[in-house]
């Protein structure tokens, strides 16, 4: 089973081919302001638009937009790092912030909120789109917190 750690560890250049399929990685840093989600969606289109169908690209853009927005709104991040890594049909999305993500619940809690709740729907959508690779990390050694979501194209 290919994990995001395997992908991230195997790829240090922009793209290469291995027997397991096309392996690639794309990373960008975004200013933590109101333009960041739009810039993140554009980065997804640039990295993934030629690799996947439109519905998969839209799924990845939704995940990225929600995670970047949460980093800025709940983590008060001045800088957000977006990394997309893929092998074959699987994409690993990592959104990281130098600010702590204390306001972002653990992925196990990403479920639909009550009908009257003011927030939480975005992460619920991310949880529905992303596969079992959801994880939240807080790396004290470099002071970056990250959320990683694995996405596979939908089947009809």
N, C-alpha and C positions, 0 to 999 in steps of 0.2 A: 504494500500500500504506500503510495506516495503522499507524504505529508508536506505542509508548508515549510517545515524546518529542512526537509530533504531538498525541496526546491530552492529555498534561500541559500542553503549551504552549497548546492551544486552550481549555482549561477552567480558569477561575479561580473560577467559581461552582459551586454544587452540581449543577445540571443545566440543560441547554439543548438545543434541537433544531436540528440542522443538516441540510442535504440528504443527508448521508452516513448519517444515522440518529441515534438517541438517544445523546448524549454526556453523560457524567456523571463525577463524581469524589467520593470520600469519603475523608477522612483522619482518623485518630485517633492519639493518643499514649498509650502504655501503659507503666505502671511495669514495670521489668524484674524481675519476681518470678514465683513459681510460678503466679500467677493470670493472667498475660499471655496464654498460648495460649488459654485459655478465653474471655477477654475479646475476643481477636482473632477467634475463631470466631463469637462473638455479633455483633461488628461486621460480619462478612461476611454473616451472616443478615439483619441490619438493612438493609444496603446492597444486597444482591443477591437476597434472598428473593422479592421481588415481580418481579424482572427475568428470572430464570432458573428452569429446572426443578430439582427436588430433587437429581438426580445431579450437575448442574453446580455447584450450591451446595456440595454435599459435596466435590467436587473442589477448589473454591476454598478451603474450610475446611481441607482436608488440607494444601494448599500453604502457607497462611498459618500454620497451627499448627506445621508443621515449620520454617519459616523463622524465626518468632518464637522458638521453642525454641532454635534454633541461635544466634540473636543473644544470647540470655541465657546459654546454656551455654558457648559457645565464644568469644563476644565479651565476656562479663561485662558486658553492657549494663545500665545503671540505667534507661534510657529507650529505648523502641522506637517508631518511627513506622511506622504501617501506612497505605499509600495504595492505594486501589482506583480504577482509572479504566477506563472502558469506552466503546466506540463500537459500536453494533449488538450483535452476538453475541460480541464479543471483549472480554476483561477483562485488564487489566495490573495485576499485584499487585507492589507495591514494599514491601519491609520494610527499614527503615534503622535504623542504630544509631550513636550518637555514639562508641561504642567500635569499635576496629578489628576486622575480621572475619578475622583471620589464620588462625583454625582452620577456616574454611569454604573448602573447595576450589573452584577455578574451575569454573563450570558444565560445561565440556568434560569434566571428570573425574567428573561425577555419573552413575555407573553402578553396577550391582549389585556389592556387595563379595563377597568369598569367603564360603563357607558358615560359616567359623569366625570371621569378622571381628566385632568387638564393636559396631561402629557403621557408619554410611554408608547404611543402608537408607532412611532418611527422605529424604535428598537424591536417592537413586535414584528414589523414588516421585515426588518433585517433578519430576524430569527427564522421567519418563514422562508425567505429566499435562500439564506445560507444553510449549508449542510452541517453535519455534526462536528465540523472543525472550529466551532465558535470557541474563542478563548480571550480572556482579559489578562494582561500581564502588567506587572509593575516591576521594572528592572531598576533596582536601587543603584547598581554600579554605574549606569549612565544617566540615571534620573529621567528616563523616558518611560511613559506608560503607553501601552498599545492594545488595540482591539484587532483581532484577526478573524476573518470570516472566509470560509471556503465556499465556492460557488461552482455548480456544474450546470450546464445548459439544461433547460426544461425539456422533458420529452412530451410529445403531443398527446 
